[in-house]
Amino acid sequence: MTKKTETITAPPRKRLFVTLMGVTCLIVVAVIFLAWWIPNRGLANIHPNLPHVVGIIMMVLSGIAILGTGLLVLTTALGKDLVLTRFMRLVVIKFLLPVIEFVGRVIGLDKDRIRQSFIAMNNSLVTSQRMKIKPDRILVLLPHCIQLSDCEIKVTGDIHKCVQCGRCSIKGLVDIGKKYSIDISVATGGTLARKVIVEKRPKLVLAVACERDLTSGIKDCYPLPVIGILNERPFGPCFNTFVDVNKIDEALHLVLDK
Ligand code: SF4
């Protein structure tokens, strides 16, 4: 794994998701075992061989759960598309995340920590597919709060209206847009973000937002791959936020077909 990939996928955050995934896998295997063990006697009354047949099915299901978790860990650790990475993204986004959020709630973990970890895991799976995409099929999507609140220029709709005074992150992002000829849009909310994606039909979205918006955006956009970059919020949520432009640059380096 390159240094750049490590920065974007943030391994320490990803580790939490991997740990919770392991715990979830153990719970699934325990539930499968109980589902076989409890009605075992009743099954034997129907047919003496039925407990063995059901036992084999349960063992296969447990094996799939353990192998799937192992493959996911290996894919993200190596940063390579080993096998079925797209399918694993589906499993992580649609099935594992709700279960892991539930497990995290039960053991009292902070929601945003789990979301950060999910975003890191998602980024890792997207970048491990090693896609190379033309600049005109990549969309960088920014939240409105990234613009300085007292700036009189409205960059929503056209980021190039920015006169690049440098008081907020928009300046650096305009530079990146020009450097790579990439489309950059500022969206004032989830509905507008979805509208922009439908209109521009990108092959990959690089989205900047908070934990909650990135998590819901990644879920809503599937199967469209989304790389999520967290914004910095020194003044609290949704007000004069920042983004490390270098992280955008690093992410683009991984997916751009130059
Ligand atoms: S860089 Fe300056 S001009 Fe551009 S959006 Fe930010 S504050 Fe406004």
Residues whose N, C-alpha, C, O or C-beta is under 5 A from the ligand:
A	BS01	SF4	Q147 L148 C151 C162 V163 Q164 C165 G166 R167 C168 I170 K171
